[in-house]
Amino acid sequence: MVRAFRGMRTFDKYKQNLRQHRDEIWSYSTHVATIEGNTLKQLGWWSVTTQKHINYAAKELGLKIIK
């Protein structure tokens, strides 16, 4: 489940560190992926934790990841 918070959405599992703002996915304070249509475009290579955030966001939003 995704929740709205002051213009940003938070995700149930990683609510402290993972957010969606408009078409951007943010892990901690870094923009790590962008929603483009029905895909999630990953913006580079990330740590294991950040990659988990990206994978989780894609699954929750029903999007395919493009690396």
C-alpha positions as a Markdown table, in Angstrom:
| # | Residue | x | y | z |
|---|---|---|---|---|
| 1 | Met | 0.0 | 0.0 | 0.0 |
| 2 | Val | 1.2 | 3.5 | -0.8 |
| 3 | Arg | 0.3 | 6.5 | 1.4 |
| 4 | Ala | 0.4 | 10.2 | 0.6 |
| 5 | Phe | 2.4 | 12.5 | 2.8 |
| 6 | Arg | 2.8 | 16.3 | 2.1 |
| 7 | Gly | 2.9 | 15.9 | -1.6 |
| 8 | Met | 4.9 | 12.7 | -1.4 |
| 9 | Arg | 3.8 | 9.1 | -1.2 |
| 10 | Thr | 5.4 | 6.7 | 1.2 |
| 11 | Phe | 5.5 | 2.9 | 0.9 |
| 12 | Asp | 4.4 | 0.6 | 3.8 |
| 13 | Lys | 7.6 | -1.5 | 4.0 |
| 14 | Tyr | 10.2 | 1.3 | 3.7 |
| 15 | Lys | 8.2 | 4.3 | 4.9 |
| 16 | Gln | 11.1 | 6.1 | 6.5 |
| 17 | Asn | 13.5 | 6.0 | 3.5 |
| 18 | Leu | 11.5 | 5.4 | 0.3 |
| 19 | Arg | 9.2 | 8.0 | -1.3 |
| 20 | Gln | 7.5 | 8.8 | -4.6 |
| 21 | His | 7.2 | 12.4 | -5.6 |
| 22 | Arg | 5.3 | 12.9 | -8.8 |
| 23 | Asp | 7.1 | 10.6 | -11.3 |
| 24 | Glu | 10.3 | 10.3 | -9.2 |
| 25 | Ile | 11.3 | 7.6 | -6.8 |
| 26 | Trp | 13.6 | 8.8 | -4.0 |
| 27 | Ser | 15.7 | 6.5 | -1.7 |
| 28 | Tyr | 16.8 | 8.5 | 1.3 |
| 29 | Ser | 17.6 | 11.9 | -0.2 |
| 30 | Thr | 18.6 | 10.6 | -3.7 |
| 31 | His | 16.4 | 10.5 | -6.9 |
| 32 | Val | 17.1 | 6.9 | -8.0 |
| 33 | Ala | 14.4 | 6.2 | -10.6 |
| 34 | Thr | 11.7 | 7.8 | -12.8 |
| 35 | Ile | 8.3 | 6.5 | -13.8 |
| 36 | Glu | 7.9 | 6.6 | -17.5 |
| 37 | Gly | 4.5 | 5.2 | -18.7 |
| 38 | Asn | 4.3 | 1.6 | -17.3 |
| 39 | Thr | 8.0 | 1.4 | -16.6 |
| 40 | Leu | 10.4 | 2.5 | -13.9 |
| 41 | Lys | 13.7 | 3.8 | -15.3 |
| 42 | Gln | 16.5 | 3.2 | -12.9 |
| 43 | Leu | 19.0 | 6.1 | -12.9 |
| 44 | Gly | 22.3 | 4.2 | -12.5 |
| 45 | Trp | 23.7 | 1.4 | -10.3 |
| 46 | Trp | 23.1 | 1.6 | -6.5 |
| 47 | Ser | 23.8 | -0.1 | -3.2 |
| 48 | Val | 22.0 | -3.3 | -2.3 |
| 49 | Thr | 19.6 | -1.4 | 0.0 |
| 50 | Thr | 18.8 | 1.2 | -2.7 |
| 51 | Gln | 18.2 | -1.5 | -5.2 |
| 52 | Lys | 15.8 | -3.2 | -2.8 |
| 53 | His | 13.9 | 0.1 | -2.6 |
| 54 | Ile | 13.7 | 0.4 | -6.4 |
| 55 | Asn | 12.6 | -3.2 | -6.8 |
| 56 | Tyr | 10.0 | -2.8 | -4.1 |
| 57 | Ala | 8.6 | 0.4 | -5.6 |
| 58 | Ala | 8.3 | -1.2 | -9.0 |
| 59 | Lys | 6.5 | -4.2 | -7.6 |
| 60 | Glu | 4.1 | -2.0 | -5.5 |
| 61 | Leu | 3.3 | 0.3 | -8.4 |
| 62 | Gly | 3.0 | -2.6 | -11.0 |
| 63 | Leu | 5.9 | -1.3 | -13.1 |
| 64 | Lys | 8.7 | -3.0 | -15.1 |
| 65 | Ile | 12.2 | -1.9 | -14.2 |
| 66 | Ile | 14.5 | -0.6 | -17.0 |
| 67 | Lys | 18.1 | -0.5 | -15.9 |
